């Protein structure tokens, strides 16, 4: 089984995750033949001092 992980970043100024951006990634990967497995929100860093949310989305094929 082949797994692929995609990362969706939050907005630069608002630092919020947008559902439509996550949905775009899911739809694109499904059109490429991948199946959605799971997703997990994580807190990353931007410029080494600002926290920023990211969504990790896992697909399989």
C-alpha positions in Angstrom: 0.0 0.0 0.0 1.3 3.5 -0.9 0.7 6.3 1.6 1.0 10.0 0.9 0.9 12.9 3.4 -0.2 16.4 2.5 0.2 19.4 4.7 -2.3 22.3 4.7 -1.1 25.5 6.2 -3.2 28.1 8.0 -3.6 31.7 6.7 -0.6 33.9 7.0 -2.2 36.8 8.8 -5.2 35.1 10.5 -3.4 31.8 11.5 -6.6 29.9 11.1 -7.2 26.7 9.1 -9.8 27.1 6.4 -12.1 24.2 5.6 -12.2 25.0 1.9 -8.4 24.7 1.6 -8.5 21.3 3.3 -11.3 20.2 1.1 -9.4 21.3 -2.0 -6.5 19.0 -1.0 -8.8 16.1 -0.3 -10.7 16.5 -3.6 -7.4 16.8 -5.6 -5.9 13.7 -4.1 -9.1 11.7 -4.5 -9.2 12.7 -8.2 -5.7 11.3 -8.4 -6.9 8.0 -7.1 -5.9 8.2 -3.5 -8.3 7.4 -0.6 -8.6 9.6 2.4 -7.3 7.9 5.6 -7.1 10.5 8.4 -6.1 14.0 9.4 -4.5 15.6 12.4 -4.1 19.2 13.4 -0.6 20.2 14.6 1.0 23.4 15.7 4.0 24.4 13.7 6.4 27.4 13.7 6.6 30.3 11.4 9.8 32.5 11.5 10.9 30.5 14.5 8.8 32.5 17.0 5.2 32.5 15.8 3.0 29.4 16.3 1.0 28.4 13.3 -1.6 25.7 12.8 -1.3 23.1 10.1 -3.4 20.1 9.1 -1.7 16.9 8.2 -3.8 14.8 5.8 -3.0 11.2 5.1 -4.0 9.3 1.9 -3.5 5.7 0.7 -3.6 4.1 -2.7 
